[in-house]
Amino acid sequence: MSNYVSEIMSRDLTMVSVDTSVARAEQQMLKRNRRCVPVVDDQRNIFGVLGYSDIVKHRQNQGNLRSTKVWEICSHIVFSVAPMATLETVVDVMVENSVHHVLVLEGKVRGIVSIMDLLQLYRSKLVSPDAREEATADSPQAITGTDGIYRL
């Protein structure tokens, strides 16, 4: 039974430097399947957080991803918890601030907790592995469609 953030946080972090181009950060995020990355300075202190939504907004505003540095568009408001924070605490932080990721800090960045981490934990407590396998065995893997008609 997981009760603490340290038990579910992702430790395999992708971090980007403040001087990384947005284009390069996006490549790293896509390669590592990350929706959010901590932005750090030269001493690896937390500077901010770059979310994929920041990149999308910048692109929509006709921003140049190659010449723009991540420090220019990242969020400078960082929501964080300690490794020994309870799961209730991290959920409260996410809900109260409408965020999907919370950094785990203890001097430096130790990890990150995403809403997906919490949902996976929730699912594992609700459904046994055997029941989950049975429920997904007959489920379609994709929905395909043409001309507005979709088949399940």
C-alpha positions in Angstrom: 0.0 0.0 0.0 1.6 3.2 -1.1 1.2 6.1 1.3 4.0 8.4 0.4 5.0 10.3 -2.7 8.5 8.7 -2.7 6.8 5.3 -3.3 5.1 6.4 -6.6 7.2 9.3 -8.0 9.1 8.9 -11.2 12.8 9.1 -10.5 13.9 8.8 -14.1 13.8 12.5 -14.8 14.4 14.4 -18.0 15.6 17.9 -17.0 16.5 20.8 -19.3 18.8 23.7 -18.8 17.5 27.2 -18.9 19.4 27.9 -22.1 18.0 24.9 -24.0 16.0 25.8 -27.1 12.3 25.1 -26.9 12.8 22.9 -30.1 15.4 20.8 -28.3 13.4 20.5 -25.2 10.4 19.4 -27.2 12.5 16.7 -28.9 13.7 15.4 -25.5 10.2 15.4 -24.1 8.8 13.4 -27.1 11.8 11.0 -27.0 11.2 10.3 -23.3 7.4 10.5 -23.5 7.3 13.3 -21.0 4.5 16.0 -20.8 6.5 18.2 -18.4 10.2 18.7 -17.5 11.9 20.6 -14.8 14.0 23.5 -16.0 17.3 23.9 -14.0 20.1 26.5 -13.9 23.8 25.7 -14.2 24.0 24.5 -10.6 21.0 22.2 -11.2 18.7 24.4 -9.0 15.1 24.4 -10.0 14.3 27.4 -12.2 10.8 26.5 -13.5 8.8 23.8 -15.2 8.2 23.5 -18.9 5.0 21.8 -19.9 3.9 20.6 -23.3 1.1 23.1 -23.1 3.7 25.9 -22.8 5.2 24.7 -26.1 1.8 24.5 -27.8 0.8 28.0 -26.7 4.2 29.4 -27.9 3.7 27.6 -31.3 0.2 29.0 -31.6 1.5 32.5 -31.0 3.9 32.0 -34.0 6.9 31.6 -31.7 10.2 30.3 -33.1 11.0 27.1 -31.2 14.6 27.1 -32.3 15.5 30.6 -31.2 13.4 30.7 -28.0 15.0 29.4 -24.8 13.0 27.4 -22.3 13.4 30.0 -19.6 11.4 32.5 -21.7 8.2 30.4 -21.8 8.4 28.0 -18.8 6.3 28.5 -15.7 8.2 30.1 -12.9 5.7 29.0 -10.4 6.7 25.5 -9.2 4.5 23.3 -7.2 6.4 20.8 -5.1 6.2 18.4 -2.2 8.8 16.6 -0.1 9.5 12.9 -0.7 7.7 11.9 2.5 4.6 13.9 1.7 1.4 11.9 1.8 -0.5 11.0 -1.4 -3.4 13.1 0.0 -1.0 16.1 0.1 0.1 15.8 -3.5 -3.6 15.3 -4.6 -4.5 18.5 -2.7 -1.7 20.4 -4.4 -2.8 19.2 -7.8 -6.5 20.0 -7.3 -6.1 23.3 -5.6 -3.7 24.6 -8.2 -5.1 22.8 -11.3 -1.8 21.2 -12.2 -1.0 17.7 -13.5 2.5 17.4 -12.3 4.2 18.2 -9.0 7.9 18.1 -8.4 9.4 16.2 -5.5 12.1 18.4 -4.0 14.6 17.7 -1.2 17.2 20.3 -1.7 17.3 19.3 -5.4 14.8 17.7 -7.7 14.3 14.1 -6.6 11.4 13.2 -8.8 8.1 14.1 -10.2 4.5 12.9 -9.6 2.0 13.1 -12.4 -1.7 12.6 -12.4 -1.0 9.4 -14.4 1.1 8.1 -11.5 -1.9 8.6 -9.2 -4.4 7.1 -11.7 -2.2 4.0 -12.1 -2.0 3.6 -8.3 -5.8 4.1 -8.1 -6.4 1.5 -10.8 -4.1 -1.0 -9.2 -6.0 -0.7 -5.9 -9.5 -1.0 -7.5 -9.0 -3.8 -9.9 -7.1 -7.1 -9.6 -4.6 -7.9 -12.4 -6.7 -10.9 -13.5 -9.9 -8.8 -13.7 -8.0 -6.1 -15.6 -6.6 -8.6 -18.1 -10.1 -10.1 -18.6 -11.7 -6.6 -19.1 -9.2 -5.6 -21.7 -9.0 -8.9 -23.6 -12.0 -8.1 -25.8 -11.5 -4.3 -25.9 -10.7 -2.7 -29.3 -7.2 -1.3 -29.4 -8.1 1.5 -31.7 -11.0 3.3 -33.2 -10.8 3.9 -36.9 -13.0 6.0 -39.1 -13.5 7.8 -42.3 -15.9 10.6 -43.3 -17.0 11.0 -39.7 -18.1 7.4 -39.3 -16.2 5.5 -36.6 -16.2 1.8 -36.0 -15.4 0.2 -32.6 
